[in-house]
Amino acid sequence: MSYISIAGADDVINEAGESSVLCPPDSLGAVQQALAAAGLTTARAEVVMRPANRTAVPAEAQETLLDLIDWLEELDDVHDVYHNALLPAEVQSDKPMTRIIGIDPGSQRTGVGVIDVDDSGKLSHVFHGALAVAGEATFPLRLKRIFDGLCDIIATHQPDECGIERVFMARNPDSALKLGQARGAAICAIQ
């Protein structure tokens, strides 16, 4: 992927069959053009704040900082809160969390979302994506791709609970059967 490095990309992160390209904000347009020129589709492009340097927070101030971040995130007009605090994992996960994976099985594309929910019911986005399986030569290979892709996502994010959408509408019996089989592959992956 040297063509995107030339365009200004800093890093590429591959996860669950999708790639995230990191670049400075002023290189975003050039990187998007380089990806399009290479025949790759961009699902989403956004500017986020990523700290260049992390700052250690004294132990006595960590809980206060986490309370401030929680308070800011609860404000209706605040969409995202960014910080550069370097906090130990045990402090960050001090509040009990439940990780939930949601799966929307499909015979051409299977949607996946992972969230964390704390005791107060506050939701935090962890991961989302789609497993595109329509390009596989046979339907059994599609099912295997769904199973393998979900197993990778589950191993990475280790959810505590799962929700899988049920088939509630299909154009014809064949479609209903295929959706049921895709759901079966998803159920097998979470076991």
Protein Blocks (a to p, Z undefined) as FASTA:
>chain_A
ZZmmmnopabdcdeehiacddddfklmmmmmmmmmmnopacfbdcdddddfbdcdddfkl
mmmmmmmmmmmmmpmklmbdcdfbdcdfklmmmpccdddddddddfkbccdddddddfko
pacdfbdcdddfklpmbfklmmmmmmmmmmmmmmmnopabdcddddfbdfbfklmmmmmm
mmmmmmmmmZZ
